[in-house]
Amino acid sequence: MVSITKIYDKFQTVIPLEIRNEFNLDKSYKVEWRINDNGKVELDFIKDLTLDEMIGKYSAVEDIDSVKLKHEFKNNRF
């Protein structure tokens, strides 16, 4: 599949509908851009996870007080 989009003011562009549908994208995603070793642009779609979505998916080296962590997260103390 090939899609072409325009670059607008402030260098914004639109992710084509076909791509959004294929990857089930919504506004909770960010686009990660990088240049590979061959000089080509690559991108990935990174989903912003809430703390509740992260709990249970990751493990820590040290014990964590999850109540304290959730409180700090909600108050932007990272």
PDB file of N, CA, C and O in Angstrom, chain B, residues numbered from 101:
ATOM      1  N   MET B 101       0.844  -1.176   0.000  1.00  0.00           N
ATOM      2  CA  MET B 101       0.000   0.000   0.000  1.00  0.00           C
ATOM      3  C   MET B 101       0.889   1.238   0.000  1.00  0.00           C
ATOM      4  O   MET B 101       1.871   1.313   0.739  1.00  0.00           O
ATOM      5  N   VAL B 102       0.538   2.190  -0.824  1.00  0.00           N
ATOM      6  CA  VAL B 102       1.245   3.458  -0.872  1.00  0.00           C
ATOM      7  C   VAL B 102       0.227   4.568  -0.686  1.00  0.00           C
ATOM      8  O   VAL B 102      -0.819   4.583  -1.336  1.00  0.00           O
ATOM      9  N   SER B 103       0.538   5.489   0.199  1.00  0.00           N
ATOM     10  CA  SER B 103      -0.303   6.665   0.408  1.00  0.00           C
ATOM     11  C   SER B 103       0.586   7.894   0.382  1.00  0.00           C
ATOM     12  O   SER B 103       1.730   7.855   0.834  1.00  0.00           O
ATOM     13  N   ILE B 104       0.061   8.964  -0.141  1.00  0.00           N
ATOM     14  CA  ILE B 104       0.801  10.226  -0.191  1.00  0.00           C
ATOM     15  C   ILE B 104       0.000  11.271   0.566  1.00  0.00           C
ATOM     16  O   ILE B 104      -1.206  11.407   0.360  1.00  0.00           O
ATOM     17  N   THR B 105       0.667  12.002   1.435  1.00  0.00           N
ATOM     18  CA  THR B 105       0.013  13.081   2.164  1.00  0.00           C
ATOM     19  C   THR B 105       0.808  14.358   1.995  1.00  0.00           C
ATOM     20  O   THR B 105       2.001  14.331   1.689  1.00  0.00           O
ATOM     21  N   LYS B 106       0.147  15.452   2.193  1.00  0.00           N
ATOM     22  CA  LYS B 106       0.749  16.769   2.076  1.00  0.00           C
ATOM     23  C   LYS B 106       1.344  17.179   3.416  1.00  0.00           C
ATOM     24  O   LYS B 106       0.853  16.765   4.466  1.00  0.00           O
ATOM     25  N   ILE B 107       2.393  17.984   3.386  1.00  0.00           N
ATOM     26  CA  ILE B 107       2.930  18.601   4.594  1.00  0.00           C
ATOM     27  C   ILE B 107       2.328  19.999   4.685  1.00  0.00           C
ATOM     28  O   ILE B 107       2.489  20.813   3.776  1.00  0.00           O
ATOM     29  N   TYR B 108       1.634  20.269   5.787  1.00  0.00           N
ATOM     30  CA  TYR B 108       0.923  21.523   5.982  1.00  0.00           C
ATOM     31  C   TYR B 108       1.773  22.516   6.782  1.00  0.00           C
ATOM     32  O   TYR B 108       2.918  22.235   7.136  1.00  0.00           O
ATOM     33  N   ASP B 109       1.181  23.681   7.056  1.00  0.00           N
ATOM     34  CA  ASP B 109       1.846  24.672   7.895  1.00  0.00           C
ATOM     35  C   ASP B 109       2.316  24.002   9.181  1.00  0.00           C
ATOM     36  O   ASP B 109       1.699  23.053   9.664  1.00  0.00           O
ATOM     37  N   LYS B 110       3.385  24.494   9.709  1.00  0.00           N
ATOM     38  CA  LYS B 110       3.985  23.954  10.936  1.00  0.00           C
ATOM     39  C   LYS B 110       4.408  22.496  10.749  1.00  0.00           C
ATOM     40  O   LYS B 110       4.559  21.767  11.730  1.00  0.00           O
ATOM     41  N   PHE B 111       4.599  22.068   9.506  1.00  0.00           N
ATOM     42  CA  PHE B 111       5.094  20.738   9.150  1.00  0.00           C
ATOM     43  C   PHE B 111       4.201  19.601   9.634  1.00  0.00           C
ATOM     44  O   PHE B 111       4.694  18.512   9.927  1.00  0.00           O
ATOM     45  N   GLN B 112       2.902  19.842   9.722  1.00  0.00           N
ATOM     46  CA  GLN B 112       1.956  18.801  10.099  1.00  0.00           C
ATOM     47  C   GLN B 112       1.545  18.008   8.866  1.00  0.00           C
ATOM     48  O   GLN B 112       1.579  18.516   7.746  1.00  0.00           O
ATOM     49  N   THR B 113       1.156  16.759   9.088  1.00  0.00           N
ATOM     50  CA  THR B 113       0.644  15.918   8.017  1.00  0.00           C
ATOM     51  C   THR B 113      -0.464  15.045   8.592  1.00  0.00           C
ATOM     52  O   THR B 113      -0.717  15.071   9.797  1.00  0.00           O
ATOM     53  N   VAL B 114      -1.122  14.277   7.740  1.00  0.00           N
ATOM     54  CA  VAL B 114      -2.229  13.423   8.155  1.00  0.00           C
ATOM     55  C   VAL B 114      -1.819  11.969   7.949  1.00  0.00           C
ATOM     56  O   VAL B 114      -1.239  11.619   6.921  1.00  0.00           O
ATOM     57  N   ILE B 115      -2.119  11.132   8.924  1.00  0.00           N
ATOM     58  CA  ILE B 115      -1.914   9.690   8.752  1.00  0.00           C
ATOM     59  C   ILE B 115      -3.106   9.183   7.945  1.00  0.00           C
ATOM     60  O   ILE B 115      -4.248   9.324   8.383  1.00  0.00           O
ATOM     61  N   PRO B 116      -2.863   8.605   6.793  1.00  0.00           N
ATOM     62  CA  PRO B 116      -3.958   8.178   5.924  1.00  0.00           C
ATOM     63  C   PRO B 116      -4.915   7.198   6.621  1.00  0.00           C
ATOM     64  O   PRO B 116      -4.508   6.411   7.475  1.00  0.00           O
ATOM     65  N   LEU B 117      -6.174   7.267   6.240  1.00  0.00           N
ATOM     66  CA  LEU B 117      -7.214   6.431   6.832  1.00  0.00           C
ATOM     67  C   LEU B 117      -6.857   4.942   6.759  1.00  0.00           C
ATOM     68  O   LEU B 117      -7.073   4.202   7.719  1.00  0.00           O
ATOM     69  N   GLU B 118      -6.319   4.513   5.636  1.00  0.00           N
ATOM     70  CA  GLU B 118      -5.972   3.095   5.475  1.00  0.00           C
ATOM     71  C   GLU B 118      -4.947   2.651   6.515  1.00  0.00           C
ATOM     72  O   GLU B 118      -5.026   1.543   7.044  1.00  0.00           O
ATOM     73  N   ILE B 119      -3.980   3.529   6.803  1.00  0.00           N
ATOM     74  CA  ILE B 119      -2.951   3.224   7.808  1.00  0.00           C
ATOM     75  C   ILE B 119      -3.576   3.229   9.196  1.00  0.00           C
ATOM     76  O   ILE B 119      -3.315   2.332   9.998  1.00  0.00           O
ATOM     77  N   ARG B 120      -4.399   4.233   9.485  1.00  0.00           N
ATOM     78  CA  ARG B 120      -5.064   4.305  10.796  1.00  0.00           C
ATOM     79  C   ARG B 120      -5.899   3.062  11.039  1.00  0.00           C
ATOM     80  O   ARG B 120      -5.887   2.514  12.141  1.00  0.00           O
ATOM     81  N   ASN B 121      -6.620   2.613  10.031  1.00  0.00           N
ATOM     82  CA  ASN B 121      -7.453   1.417  10.175  1.00  0.00           C
ATOM     83  C   ASN B 121      -6.608   0.151  10.323  1.00  0.00           C
ATOM     84  O   ASN B 121      -6.911  -0.705  11.154  1.00  0.00           O
ATOM     85  N   GLU B 122      -5.571   0.035   9.537  1.00  0.00           N
ATOM     86  CA  GLU B 122      -4.709  -1.164   9.569  1.00  0.00           C
ATOM     87  C   GLU B 122      -4.076  -1.363  10.940  1.00  0.00           C
ATOM     88  O   GLU B 122      -3.942  -2.492  11.412  1.00  0.00           O
ATOM     89  N   PHE B 123      -3.685  -0.251  11.580  1.00  0.00           N
ATOM     90  CA  PHE B 123      -2.995  -0.339  12.875  1.00  0.00           C
ATOM     91  C   PHE B 123      -3.895   0.044  14.049  1.00  0.00           C
ATOM     92  O   PHE B 123      -3.417   0.192  15.173  1.00  0.00           O
ATOM     93  N   ASN B 124      -5.184   0.203  13.797  1.00  0.00           N
ATOM     94  CA  ASN B 124      -6.149   0.559  14.843  1.00  0.00           C
ATOM     95  C   ASN B 124      -5.695   1.779  15.641  1.00  0.00           C
ATOM     96  O   ASN B 124      -5.729   1.766  16.871  1.00  0.00           O
ATOM     97  N   LEU B 125      -5.274   2.821  14.950  1.00  0.00           N
ATOM     98  CA  LEU B 125      -4.749   4.019  15.596  1.00  0.00           C
ATOM     99  C   LEU B 125      -5.871   4.931  16.054  1.00  0.00           C
ATOM    100  O   LEU B 125      -6.915   5.041  15.411  1.00  0.00           O
ATOM    101  N   ASP B 126      -5.629   5.579  17.179  1.00  0.00           N
ATOM    102  CA  ASP B 126      -6.510   6.640  17.655  1.00  0.00           C
ATOM    103  C   ASP B 126      -5.622   7.719  18.281  1.00  0.00           C
ATOM    104  O   ASP B 126      -4.398   7.669  18.157  1.00  0.00           O
ATOM    105  N   LYS B 127      -6.236   8.682  18.946  1.00  0.00           N
ATOM    106  CA  LYS B 127      -5.475   9.822  19.470  1.00  0.00           C
ATOM    107  C   LYS B 127      -4.565   9.462  20.637  1.00  0.00           C
ATOM    108  O   LYS B 127      -3.811  10.314  21.106  1.00  0.00           O
ATOM    109  N   SER B 128      -4.617   8.217  21.119  1.00  0.00           N
ATOM    110  CA  SER B 128      -3.745   7.821  22.224  1.00  0.00           C
ATOM    111  C   SER B 128      -2.364   7.384  21.729  1.00  0.00           C
ATOM    112  O   SER B 128      -1.531   6.967  22.534  1.00  0.00           O
ATOM    113  N   TYR B 129      -2.108   7.470  20.434  1.00  0.00           N
ATOM    114  CA  TYR B 129      -0.825   7.056  19.872  1.00  0.00           C
ATOM    115  C   TYR B 129       0.058   8.259  19.549  1.00  0.00           C
ATOM    116  O   TYR B 129      -0.425   9.353  19.258  1.00  0.00           O
ATOM    117  N   LYS B 130       1.354   8.022  19.610  1.00  0.00           N
ATOM    118  CA  LYS B 130       2.357   8.977  19.130  1.00  0.00           C
ATOM    119  C   LYS B 130       3.113   8.314  17.989  1.00  0.00           C
ATOM    120  O   LYS B 130       3.116   7.090  17.862  1.00  0.00           O
ATOM    121  N   VAL B 131       3.752   9.127  17.164  1.00  0.00           N
ATOM    122  CA  VAL B 131       4.552   8.606  16.061  1.00  0.00           C
ATOM    123  C   VAL B 131       6.022   8.770  16.427  1.00  0.00           C
ATOM    124  O   VAL B 131       6.475   9.870  16.742  1.00  0.00           O
ATOM    125  N   GLU B 132       6.761   7.663  16.382  1.00  0.00           N
ATOM    126  CA  GLU B 132       8.197   7.688  16.646  1.00  0.00           C
ATOM    127  C   GLU B 132       8.912   7.642  15.296  1.00  0.00           C
ATOM    128  O   GLU B 132       8.761   6.686  14.536  1.00  0.00           O
ATOM    129  N   TRP B 133       9.692   8.684  15.006  1.00  0.00           N
ATOM    130  CA  TRP B 133      10.420   8.806  13.738  1.00  0.00           C
ATOM    131  C   TRP B 133      11.899   8.510  13.971  1.00  0.00           C
ATOM    132  O   TRP B 133      12.453   8.862  15.013  1.00  0.00           O
ATOM    133  N   ARG B 134      12.534   7.864  12.997  1.00  0.00           N
ATOM    134  CA  ARG B 134      13.983   7.657  13.072  1.00  0.00           C
ATOM    135  C   ARG B 134      14.531   7.465  11.656  1.00  0.00           C
ATOM    136  O   ARG B 134      13.798   7.126  10.727  1.00  0.00           O
ATOM    137  N   ILE B 135      15.811   7.684  11.522  1.00  0.00           N
ATOM    138  CA  ILE B 135      16.510   7.447  10.258  1.00  0.00           C
ATOM    139  C   ILE B 135      17.338   6.188  10.439  1.00  0.00           C
ATOM    140  O   ILE B 135      18.168   6.120  11.346  1.00  0.00           O
ATOM    141  N   ASN B 136      17.126   5.189   9.590  1.00  0.00           N
ATOM    142  CA  ASN B 136      17.859   3.931   9.736  1.00  0.00           C
ATOM    143  C   ASN B 136      19.278   4.055   9.179  1.00  0.00           C
ATOM    144  O   ASN B 136      19.673   5.108   8.679  1.00  0.00           O
ATOM    145  N   ASP B 137      20.028   2.970   9.275  1.00  0.00           N
ATOM    146  CA  ASP B 137      21.436   2.977   8.846  1.00  0.00           C
ATOM    147  C   ASP B 137      21.596   3.233   7.351  1.00  0.00           C
ATOM    148  O   ASP B 137      22.671   3.634   6.905  1.00  0.00           O
ATOM    149  N   ASN B 138      20.544   3.007   6.578  1.00  0.00           N
ATOM    150  CA  ASN B 138      20.591   3.248   5.135  1.00  0.00           C
ATOM    151  C   ASN B 138      20.104   4.644   4.757  1.00  0.00           C
ATOM    152  O   ASN B 138      20.002   4.968   3.574  1.00  0.00           O
ATOM    153  N   GLY B 139      19.799   5.477   5.768  1.00  0.00           N
ATOM    154  CA  GLY B 139      19.352   6.835   5.510  1.00  0.00           C
ATOM    155  C   GLY B 139      17.869   6.953   5.191  1.00  0.00           C
ATOM    156  O   GLY B 139      17.412   8.016   4.769  1.00  0.00           O
ATOM    157  N   LYS B 140      17.115   5.887   5.384  1.00  0.00           N
ATOM    158  CA  LYS B 140      15.677   5.903   5.123  1.00  0.00           C
ATOM    159  C   LYS B 140      14.918   6.220   6.406  1.00  0.00           C
ATOM    160  O   LYS B 140      15.335   5.835   7.498  1.00  0.00           O
ATOM    161  N   VAL B 141      13.807   6.922   6.261  1.00  0.00           N
ATOM    162  CA  VAL B 141      12.970   7.261   7.409  1.00  0.00           C
ATOM    163  C   VAL B 141      12.097   6.056   7.762  1.00  0.00           C
ATOM    164  O   VAL B 141      11.474   5.444   6.894  1.00  0.00           O
ATOM    165  N   GLU B 142      12.067   5.732   9.045  1.00  0.00           N
ATOM    166  CA  GLU B 142      11.191   4.682   9.556  1.00  0.00           C
ATOM    167  C   GLU B 142      10.336   5.295  10.655  1.00  0.00           C
ATOM    168  O   GLU B 142      10.742   6.260  11.303  1.00  0.00           O
ATOM    169  N   LEU B 143       9.158   4.734  10.861  1.00  0.00           N
ATOM    170  CA  LEU B 143       8.342   5.206  11.969  1.00  0.00           C
ATOM    171  C   LEU B 143       7.602   4.053  12.605  1.00  0.00           C
ATOM    172  O   LEU B 143       7.341   3.027  11.977  1.00  0.00           O
ATOM    173  N   ASP B 144       7.271   4.248  13.871  1.00  0.00           N
ATOM    174  CA  ASP B 144       6.469   3.303  14.637  1.00  0.00           C
ATOM    175  C   ASP B 144       5.370   4.084  15.330  1.00  0.00           C
ATOM    176  O   ASP B 144       5.497   5.285  15.568  1.00  0.00           O
ATOM    177  N   PHE B 145       4.300   3.392  15.646  1.00  0.00           N
ATOM    178  CA  PHE B 145       3.213   3.993  16.397  1.00  0.00           C
ATOM    179  C   PHE B 145       3.317   3.512  17.833  1.00  0.00           C
ATOM    180  O   PHE B 145       3.289   2.311  18.102  1.00  0.00           O
ATOM    181  N   ILE B 146       3.438   4.458  18.749  1.00  0.00           N
ATOM    182  CA  ILE B 146       3.629   4.165  20.160  1.00  0.00           C
ATOM    183  C   ILE B 146       2.380   4.585  20.916  1.00  0.00           C
ATOM    184  O   ILE B 146       1.988   5.751  20.877  1.00  0.00           O
ATOM    185  N   LYS B 147       1.757   3.639  21.602  1.00  0.00           N
ATOM    186  CA  LYS B 147       0.538   3.947  22.355  1.00  0.00           C
ATOM    187  C   LYS B 147       0.911   4.523  23.709  1.00  0.00           C
ATOM    188  O   LYS B 147       1.726   3.953  24.434  1.00  0.00           O
ATOM    189  N   ASP B 148       0.303   5.669  24.049  1.00  0.00           N
ATOM    190  CA  ASP B 148       0.435   6.219  25.394  1.00  0.00           C
ATOM    191  C   ASP B 148      -0.358   5.323  26.331  1.00  0.00           C
ATOM    192  O   ASP B 148      -1.556   5.119  26.134  1.00  0.00           O
ATOM    193  N   LEU B 149       0.296   4.796  27.334  1.00  0.00           N
ATOM    194  CA  LEU B 149      -0.374   3.923  28.291  1.00  0.00           C
ATOM    195  C   LEU B 149      -0.686   4.688  29.566  1.00  0.00           C
ATOM    196  O   LEU B 149       0.103   5.519  30.017  1.00  0.00           O
ATOM    197  N   THR B 150      -1.829   4.402  30.131  1.00  0.00           N
ATOM    198  CA  THR B 150      -2.128   4.946  31.450  1.00  0.00           C
ATOM    199  C   THR B 150      -1.418   4.080  32.474  1.00  0.00           C
ATOM    200  O   THR B 150      -0.979   2.974  32.159  1.00  0.00           O
ATOM    201  N   LEU B 151      -1.304   4.572  33.687  1.00  0.00           N
ATOM    202  CA  LEU B 151      -0.667   3.788  34.737  1.00  0.00           C
ATOM    203  C   LEU B 151      -1.419   2.474  34.934  1.00  0.00           C
ATOM    204  O   LEU B 151      -0.797   1.427  35.114  1.00  0.00           O
ATOM    205  N   ASP B 152      -2.737   2.519  34.902  1.00  0.00           N
ATOM    206  CA  ASP B 152      -3.525   1.295  35.069  1.00  0.00           C
ATOM    207  C   ASP B 152      -3.226   0.277  33.971  1.00  0.00           C
ATOM    208  O   ASP B 152      -3.227  -0.926  34.231  1.00  0.00           O
ATOM    209  N   GLU B 153      -2.969   0.741  32.748  1.00  0.00           N
ATOM    210  CA  GLU B 153      -2.630  -0.170  31.654  1.00  0.00           C
ATOM    211  C   GLU B 153      -1.228  -0.751  31.825  1.00  0.00           C
ATOM    212  O   GLU B 153      -0.960  -1.866  31.375  1.00  0.00           O
ATOM    213  N   MET B 154      -0.335  -0.003  32.472  1.00  0.00           N
ATOM    214  CA  MET B 154       1.033  -0.475  32.684  1.00  0.00           C
ATOM    215  C   MET B 154       1.140  -1.495  33.805  1.00  0.00           C
ATOM    216  O   MET B 154       1.999  -2.376  33.766  1.00  0.00           O
ATOM    217  N   ILE B 155       0.268  -1.380  34.811  1.00  0.00           N
ATOM    218  CA  ILE B 155       0.348  -2.265  35.976  1.00  0.00           C
ATOM    219  C   ILE B 155       0.157  -3.706  35.525  1.00  0.00           C
ATOM    220  O   ILE B 155      -0.812  -4.038  34.842  1.00  0.00           O
ATOM    221  N   GLY B 156       1.090  -4.545  35.918  1.00  0.00           N
ATOM    222  CA  GLY B 156       1.037  -5.955  35.578  1.00  0.00           C
ATOM    223  C   GLY B 156       1.772  -6.314  34.303  1.00  0.00           C
ATOM    224  O   GLY B 156       2.035  -7.493  34.066  1.00  0.00           O
ATOM    225  N   LYS B 157       2.114  -5.332  33.467  1.00  0.00           N
ATOM    226  CA  LYS B 157       2.826  -5.607  32.224  1.00  0.00           C
ATOM    227  C   LYS B 157       4.341  -5.572  32.398  1.00  0.00           C
ATOM    228  O   LYS B 157       5.079  -6.153  31.602  1.00  0.00           O
ATOM    229  N   TYR B 158       4.793  -4.893  33.436  1.00  0.00           N
ATOM    230  CA  TYR B 158       6.224  -4.700  33.631  1.00  0.00           C
ATOM    231  C   TYR B 158       6.618  -5.167  35.025  1.00  0.00           C
ATOM    232  O   TYR B 158       5.793  -5.197  35.939  1.00  0.00           O
ATOM    233  N   SER B 159       7.870  -5.527  35.175  1.00  0.00           N
ATOM    234  CA  SER B 159       8.368  -5.910  36.493  1.00  0.00           C
ATOM    235  C   SER B 159       9.534  -5.000  36.853  1.00  0.00           C
ATOM    236  O   SER B 159      10.180  -4.416  35.983  1.00  0.00           O
ATOM    237  N   ALA B 160       9.786  -4.894  38.142  1.00  0.00           N
ATOM    238  CA  ALA B 160      10.836  -4.005  38.627  1.00  0.00           C
ATOM    239  C   ALA B 160      11.917  -4.818  39.334  1.00  0.00           C
ATOM    240  O   ALA B 160      11.668  -5.922  39.819  1.00  0.00           O
ATOM    241  N   VAL B 161      13.113  -4.254  39.381  1.00  0.00           N
ATOM    242  CA  VAL B 161      14.217  -4.894  40.069  1.00  0.00           C
ATOM    243  C   VAL B 161      14.012  -4.811  41.578  1.00  0.00           C
ATOM    244  O   VAL B 161      14.338  -5.745  42.311  1.00  0.00           O
ATOM    245  N   GLU B 162      13.468  -3.681  42.036  1.00  0.00           N
ATOM    246  CA  GLU B 162      13.227  -3.461  43.458  1.00  0.00           C
ATOM    247  C   GLU B 162      11.731  -3.447  43.730  1.00  0.00           C
ATOM    248  O   GLU B 162      10.930  -3.236  42.821  1.00  0.00           O
ATOM    249  N   ASP B 163      11.355  -3.675  44.996  1.00  0.00           N
ATOM    250  CA  ASP B 163       9.956  -3.568  45.383  1.00  0.00           C
ATOM    251  C   ASP B 163       9.475  -2.133  45.204  1.00  0.00           C
ATOM    252  O   ASP B 163      10.226  -1.182  45.421  1.00  0.00           O
ATOM    253  N   ILE B 164       8.213  -1.990  44.806  1.00  0.00           N
ATOM    254  CA  ILE B 164       7.638  -0.672  44.562  1.00  0.00           C
ATOM    255  C   ILE B 164       6.350  -0.538  45.363  1.00  0.00           C
ATOM    256  O   ILE B 164       5.537  -1.460  45.415  1.00  0.00           O
ATOM    257  N   ASP B 165       6.180   0.612  45.978  1.00  0.00           N
ATOM    258  CA  ASP B 165       4.925   0.937  46.659  1.00  0.00           C
ATOM    259  C   ASP B 165       3.985   1.471  45.585  1.00  0.00           C
ATOM    260  O   ASP B 165       4.072   2.640  45.209  1.00  0.00           O
ATOM    261  N   SER B 166       3.081   0.615  45.087  1.00  0.00           N
ATOM    262  CA  SER B 166       2.241   1.005  43.953  1.00  0.00           C
ATOM    263  C   SER B 166       1.259   2.125  44.300  1.00  0.00           C
ATOM    264  O   SER B 166       0.912   2.928  43.434  1.00  0.00           O
ATOM    265  N   VAL B 167       0.814   2.189  45.542  1.00  0.00           N
ATOM    266  CA  VAL B 167      -0.093   3.265  45.947  1.00  0.00           C
ATOM    267  C   VAL B 167       0.636   4.605  45.875  1.00  0.00           C
ATOM    268  O   VAL B 167       0.100   5.585  45.358  1.00  0.00           O
ATOM    269  N   LYS B 168       1.861   4.639  46.397  1.00  0.00           N
ATOM    270  CA  LYS B 168       2.679   5.862  46.357  1.00  0.00           C
ATOM    271  C   LYS B 168       3.010   6.225  44.902  1.00  0.00           C
ATOM    272  O   LYS B 168       2.938   7.393  44.521  1.00  0.00           O
ATOM    273  N   LEU B 169       3.366   5.238  44.104  1.00  0.00           N
ATOM    274  CA  LEU B 169       3.714   5.468  42.708  1.00  0.00           C
ATOM    275  C   LEU B 169       2.524   6.041  41.942  1.00  0.00           C
ATOM    276  O   LEU B 169       2.679   6.990  41.174  1.00  0.00           O
ATOM    277  N   LYS B 170       1.340   5.468  42.148  1.00  0.00           N
ATOM    278  CA  LYS B 170       0.144   5.962  41.464  1.00  0.00           C
ATOM    279  C   LYS B 170      -0.148   7.400  41.876  1.00  0.00           C
ATOM    280  O   LYS B 170      -0.523   8.216  41.034  1.00  0.00           O
ATOM    281  N   HIS B 171       0.018   7.723  43.157  1.00  0.00           N
ATOM    282  CA  HIS B 171      -0.195   9.088  43.650  1.00  0.00           C
ATOM    283  C   HIS B 171       0.801  10.050  42.989  1.00  0.00           C
ATOM    284  O   HIS B 171       0.417  11.133  42.547  1.00  0.00           O
ATOM    285  N   GLU B 172       2.077   9.655  42.922  1.00  0.00           N
ATOM    286  CA  GLU B 172       3.097  10.501  42.297  1.00  0.00           C
ATOM    287  C   GLU B 172       2.821  10.678  40.806  1.00  0.00           C
ATOM    288  O   GLU B 172       3.001  11.765  40.257  1.00  0.00           O
ATOM    289  N   PHE B 173       2.384   9.608  40.163  1.00  0.00           N
ATOM    290  CA  PHE B 173       2.078   9.666  38.733  1.00  0.00           C
ATOM    291  C   PHE B 173       0.949  10.651  38.471  1.00  0.00           C
ATOM    292  O   PHE B 173       1.040  11.476  37.562  1.00  0.00           O
ATOM    293  N   LYS B 174      -0.107  10.568  39.257  1.00  0.00           N
ATOM    294  CA  LYS B 174      -1.254  11.463  39.078  1.00  0.00           C
ATOM    295  C   LYS B 174      -0.894  12.920  39.353  1.00  0.00           C
ATOM    296  O   LYS B 174      -1.524  13.826  38.807  1.00  0.00           O
ATOM    297  N   ASN B 175       0.103  13.151  40.186  1.00  0.00           N
ATOM    298  CA  ASN B 175       0.526  14.512  40.517  1.00  0.00           C
ATOM    299  C   ASN B 175       1.763  14.950  39.732  1.00  0.00           C
ATOM    300  O   ASN B 175       2.409  15.940  40.080  1.00  0.00           O
ATOM    301  N   ASN B 176       2.086  14.212  38.679  1.00  0.00           N
ATOM    302  CA  ASN B 176       3.218  14.547  37.780  1.00  0.00           C
ATOM    303  C   ASN B 176       4.514  14.772  38.533  1.00  0.00           C
ATOM    304  O   ASN B 176       5.189  15.774  38.298  1.00  0.00           O
ATOM    305  N   ARG B 177       4.876  13.883  39.416  1.00  0.00           N
ATOM    306  CA  ARG B 177       6.108  14.027  40.202  1.00  0.00           C
ATOM    307  C   ARG B 177       7.209  13.109  39.714  1.00  0.00           C
ATOM    308  O   ARG B 177       7.957  12.566  40.526  1.00  0.00           O
ATOM    309  N   PHE B 178       7.327  12.922  38.427  1.00  0.00           N
ATOM    310  CA  PHE B 178       8.394  12.076  37.891  1.00  0.00           C
ATOM    311  C   PHE B 178       9.504  12.900  37.367  1.00  0.00           C
ATOM    312  O   PHE B 178      10.495  12.360  36.874  1.00  0.00           O
TER     313      PHE B 178
END
